[in-house]
Amino acid sequence: MLQKLVDELRKVVAFKETTAPGDVVLIAADNPRLLVYALVQAIEPDPGHKDKWWNVHMHLLTVPPRETVWTLREPQFTGREIFTMGGEERFLQAVRIGASSEGDREQAGRKEASPSAKPFRRLK
């Protein structure tokens, strides 16, 4: 089940609560088993739908890279909702580049607070 994979991902990936152009998103699927990053190029209202549907333009960071557009609601492209495409579950959420999981951030905070940690100083 995809929810179990998403729960595991939340332990090791630092996700953002919002998604905007320029963000890197993680896409997960069960069938076929898929875990891939994509770069969000644009998010535009979908003119074919009246209610809060958006065209999310992405470059899948695969070999070779591929362009795609998914029509999604905001909860679907911000990781708040697992959705289906072609009858198969999908998950998409932006990641914090340079940040690690919550547990790693807490551990790093403890290291910085340790007496042996020295602050950076400017060299002239």
N, C-alpha and C positions, 0 to 999 in steps of 0.2 A: 504494500500500500504506500502511496506517495507521501501521505502524512508522516509516516515513520521516518522516511528519508529526510523530509523537511525538518522534523524535530532534531535529527542528528546534525543536519547542516547548521541549524541555529546554534549549536554548541561550539562549532569550529569556525564559523564565518561571521564577521561583523557586518550586519545588514543595516541599511538606512531605512528610515520610515517613509521617505518620499522617493520619487523617481523623476528625473528631469533630463533634458537633452544634455549629453556629455557624460552621463553616468554609465558605469559598467554594471550590467545586471547578470545575475546567475539564473540560468534556466534549467529546470529539472523536470524529468518525465520518467514514468515507469515503463511504458511500452511504446516505442522501444526505449530501453534504459538509456537515458541521456542526461548529461551534466555538462553544460557548456556556458561560456561567457558570451555576452553580446554588448556592443556599444550602442547606446541609444542616440540616434541622430535627431529625431524630432518626435513630438507628441502633439497631434492636431485633432480637433473635434472631427468626428466622422459625420459627413454630411448626409449619409444614408440613414442615420438613426436619430431619433428625436431626443432620447434620454441618455445623456452622459456616457456615450461610447466614444472612445478615442482611437485614432490610428497611431500605433506606436511603431515608428520606423527604426529598424535596428540593423546593425552589421553583426552577423554571427561571427565570432572569432574562431572560426574553424579553418582547416586547410582544404581548399582555398576559402578565404572569407566569403560570406554570402550575405546579400541584402535581403531583408524580409520586412513585411508590414503585418502586424497583428492588430486586429480590432478588439479592444478590451475595455472594460470598465475600470475605474481608478482602483478599487480594491484588488483587482486582478493583477495590475501592473505595479502594485506597491507591496505585494507579498501578503496581504491580509486575507486573501481568498485563493484556494486552489480551484482551478477551472478546468474545463474540458475543451479539447479541440479534436474534432473527428472521433469523438467518443472516448478519447484518452486523456487522463489527467495531466495537467501541467502546473508548474509553479514558476513564478518570476519575481525577483526582488533585487533592488540595487544593493551593491556592496560598498563598504567603506574601504577604499584603496589605502593601504598603509596601516590599517587597523587590523587587529587580530580578534579572536573571539573574546567574549566577556571575561572568561577565566584567565586568559593570557594577559589582558589589560590589568586585571586586579593583581596578578603576580608581578607584573612590571611595576605597578605602583608601589608594591611592598619593597621591591629592589631599590627604587629611587629613594624611598624613605629610610633606607638602612644607613647606619652611621658610616659605613665604608664608602657610600656613594658620594662622589665628588662632583660639584657643579662644573659646567664648562666655563672656561675663562678665555677672554680674548687674548690672543698672542699678537705682539707688536713686532 
